[in-house]
Structure formats: C-alpha cells, structure tokens
Amino acid sequence: MPFLTLAYQISAKEAGEGAGGHAFGPAWFEVLVNNHWAQALLGFRDRQLAAWMVVLAEMKLSAAFSLRR
C-alpha cells in the first residue's frame, strides 16, 4: 500500500506539471488524456483501490486503518 501511494503521488505531481501550462478547457483534457503520467495515475489509483478493498475484506478495520497512513 505505501508503494502504491507513493507511485500515485509521484504520478499526480508529474501529470499536474505536464498540464500546468494549459488553460482549463477541452485542450487541457486532451493534454491529460495523452499524458503518460496521467494514465499511470489512473492505473495506480485503480490498483490502490483494489488493494484497499482486499485489505478491508481480509483484516479487522482497526488493524487495516493503520495501513492507510
């Protein structure tokens, strides 16, 4: 979980920097769709969510919550 969180945060930073020079609008979305960091961001988010759901299904909530930090 911590590695997925780290990868997610790095991808978010890089995707934001890649789209930072464009005004918000259709062109901005086009830049994000074509940005490999934004694509990685979505992939890491999905993997993190799946891992969290497995953790919640297998562990007590009190023990699983400490993994989220």
Secondary structure, 3 states (H helix, E strand, C coil): CHHHHHHHHHHHHHHHHHHCCCCCCHHHHHHHHHCHHHHHHHHHHHHHHHHHHHHHHHCCHHHHHHHHC
